[in-house]
Amino acid sequence: MSSRRGTLLRGLSLFAALFAFGLVMFGAFVRLSNAGLSCPDWPTCYGQVTWPQHAQAVAHADAAFPDRPYEAHKAWREQVHRFLAGTLGLMVLALAVLASWRRRSALLPVIGGSMFAAVGVALYMHGEHRWSSLLAACAIALPLFAALRLPRPGAWRICVLALGVIIFQAMLGMWTVTLLLKPIVVMGHLLGGMTTFALLAWAALRFAGVAATDEGLADLRRWVVVGIVLLLCQIALGGWTSSNYAALACGYGPGSFPQCLGQWAPPTDFHQGFVLWRAIGVDYEGGVLDMAARSAIQIAHRIGALVVFCYLGWLAFRLARRGLRGYGVAVAVALLSQVMLGISNVYFGLPLAVATAHNGMAALLLFTLLASLARTQKAAPIKRSQA
């Protein structure tokens, strides 16, 4: 790999990972401030590239969408979030092109996928939803095919894979609006953001040379992988809790933690709480579940948090004992911070700043585990054919 290309990949992957982390935080801010439907159309906002700002434009927006009156303090959040997501998409495209530059069998699908995505968005805006969906599927599949055409090291493949993920993430963003905050889609959108951040963070770590110096730590890999899987499951549970407006289902203040509604065994409905697919056309803003179903979701999230806390606490201790003291401490600090933020959310009634930080700390905890995983794996050799 040429030194200039390597420097570009290293620098751009790091910047993209940091940008993705900021986007995760801002996305949480948008969702938690109930601004997810503040722009009822996609990718425009009330038919505008930005958002209505003048009296005439606001009047036109209210007339065009009488069921969704314009709210200035929310609309800008949603549209800025879309702009930031588009900017990250361009960064990921640049990474994918750089990673596949000398491999035509991979470069052409990367370019083709990005073109299909752009044309698909244009067709969607003109009402050609079937053709738009077909092109979107091709746009997602082509980068995945391109990733398979790249040999090791894995960081190169990850850069190309991230392009397919972020195109799918854009589709989830569209469905979040068009399906009126359907919980399974909102949860998937959160997981997509975390996955995008994780892929970019992993690429940045590997391009930066974070790797094991010997094979003595190889047995730790599977335990770190288990920790990552458990954390992602818990993040999914958190997304399900948030998308069903169940964060305060156990109340807030005294009696809300560790008890739920002042009881150790409150009325719950786990069956209704975990029906993943519900009717299309229903406005899910504010939630549609009764209190028993929401309490079941909140309790499941707490049980998951306890499992993750115990396992990652043990993993942090083991990492420190095996010579990765800094990594173990980082996992432990992020874990304790996340637990305290979660308890504060419940106790203080879900303050926006605390709830947003709770999402950001989940991403940081995921990063500490990814860094630990990278530290237990040797750097892959660079072949001359990859230069």
C-alpha positions, 0 to 999 in steps of 0.5 A, a space after each residue: 500500500 502506498 504511503 500516501 494512500 495509507 495516510 489518507 485511509 488512516 486519517 479519513 477513517 479516524 475522522 469518519 469514526 469521530 464524525 459517526 460518534 457525533 452523529 449517533 449523539 445527535 441522532 439520539 438528541 433528535 429522537 429523544 426530543 420527539 423530533 423524528 417526525 418533525 419533517 413529514 417527508 423525506 429527504 426534503 422537509 415540507 418540500 424544501 431542501 432545508 426547512 421552512 423559515 419564512 411566514 409564507 413557507 410555513 403557511 404553505 407547509 401547514 397547508 400541504 401537511 395539515 396533519 403535521 403542523 410545522 414546528 420550527 424548534 424541531 424541524 431544523 433538528 431532523 433536517 440537520 441530522 439528515 445533512 450530517 448523515 449525508 456528509 458521513 455517507 460521502 466520507 464512507 464513499 471516499 473510504 470505499 473508493 480508496 480501499 478498492 482503488 487498485 482492484 477494478 473488480 471491487 471499485 466498479 461495484 462501489 461506484 455502481 452502488 453509489 450511483 444506484 443509491 443516488 438515482 434511487 433517491 431521485 426516483 423516490 422523490 418523483 413517486 417511483 417507489 418500486 423502482 427506487 426500492 429496486 435500485 436501493 437493494 442493488 445499491 446495498 448489495 453491490 458494496 457487499 459484493 465488492 467487499 468479498 472481492 478484496 483480500 485481507 487485511 480486513 480493514 480494507 473490506 470493512 471500509 467497503 462494507 460500511 458503504 453498504 451499511 450506510 446506504 441501508 441506514 439511509 433507507 431505515 431513516 426514510 422508513 422511520 418517517 414514512 412508517 411513522 416511527 414504527 418501533 422495529 424500524 426506529 430500533 433498527 435505525 439505532 442499531 444501524 448507526 451503532 453498526 456504522 460507528 463500529 465498522 468505522 472505529 474498527 477500520 480506524 483502529 486497524 489502520 492505526 496499527 492497534 494489534 497484538 504484539 504476540 499470540 499470548 492474548 489470543 484466548 481473550 478474543 472469544 470473550 471480548 466477542 461475546 461481550 460485544 454481542 451482549 452489548 449489541 443485544 442490550 443496545 437493541 433492547 435500549 432502542 426497543 425501550 426508547 421506540 416504545 416510549 417505555 423509558 419511564 414505564 416504571 415511573 421516576 423518582 423514589 420507588 422507580 429503581 430498583 423497584 418498578 412502580 414501587 413494586 418488585 413484581 408490577 403488572 407486566 405483559 411481555 407478549 404485547 411488549 415484544 410484538 416486533 411487527 405491528 400494523 402499518 399506517 399507525 402513528 407510533 409517536 408517543 407509543 401505542 402500548 399500555 402500561 403493562 406492556 411498557 413495564 415489561 419492556 423496561 424490566 427486560 431492559 434492566 435484566 439485560 443491563 444486569 447481565 451485561 454489567 456482570 459479564 463486562 465487569 468480569 471481562 474488564 477484570 480479566 483484561 487487566 489481569 492479562 496485561 491490558 490494564 488500560 483497556 480493562 480500566 477503560 471498559 470498567 469506567 465506561 461500564 460504570 458511567 453507562 449504568 449511572 446514566 441509566 439509573 439517572 434517566 429513571 430517577 430524574 425523569 429522563 432529562 434530555 442531556 442525560 438520555 442523550 449521554 446514555 446513548 453516547 456512552 453506549 457507543 463509547 463502551 462499544 468502542 472500548 470493547 472493539 479496541 480490546 478486540 483489536 489489541 488481541 489480534 495480530 496485524 494482517 500482512 499487507 500484500 504487494 498486490 493490494 498497494 
